[in-house]
């Protein structure tokens, strides 16, 4: 299967079979799909004549634990996250967070990869909305060394596109700290809008954490990633 799928985007069925066989996968933001890689840590080349992708995402692996620990053992990264910084942030804490993200079939957690190494994370967590509307929470963060470079603005549109395709939800929402203007700009560039009256009713039963504002994006309004 590896030979027949290498150098091209996989179908959903092929991705499932590749995961069952333990093949290394990565998400190529340029191709907007999963590809088989040499080791799971770098993006495969795009078609002939196009530069290899440097930015994408893939599942976390146990070999990423030292990097995961280094990225998240920084209170500044947690300052604008809805969750409180766990003290002390030990290797066991990091391993537990990674296992929670990888074991649940109900949500999707991937490492953001740049130049072959993880630098942050994206999360999609489906929740129960109001009535027949299907909703999911989107979360994202980068290690502090990678702030201010426009990297998440390039990743988030592809990730939200994947959330709509994979989880068949109608509305995505992100909880963004009122003082985190950079994160709000990232969300807005991906099509999210703050407090959309047409979508707020679907999220009425999901409270926002104190100090956070909700940004929402419907399937119909989602821009297709470039």
Buried (B, 14 or more C-beta within 10 A) or exposed (E): EEEEBBEBBBEEEBBEBBEEEEBBBBBBBBBBBBBBBEEBBBBBBBEEEEEEBBBBBBBBBEEBBEBBBEBBBBEEBBEBBBEEBBEEBEEEBBBEBBEEBEEEEEBBBBBBBBEEEBBBBBBBBBBEBEEEBBBBBBBBBBBBEBBEEEBBBBBBBBBBBBBBEBBEBBBBBBBBBEEBEEBBBBBBBBBBBEEBEEBBEBBEEBEEEEEBBBBBBBBEBBEEBE
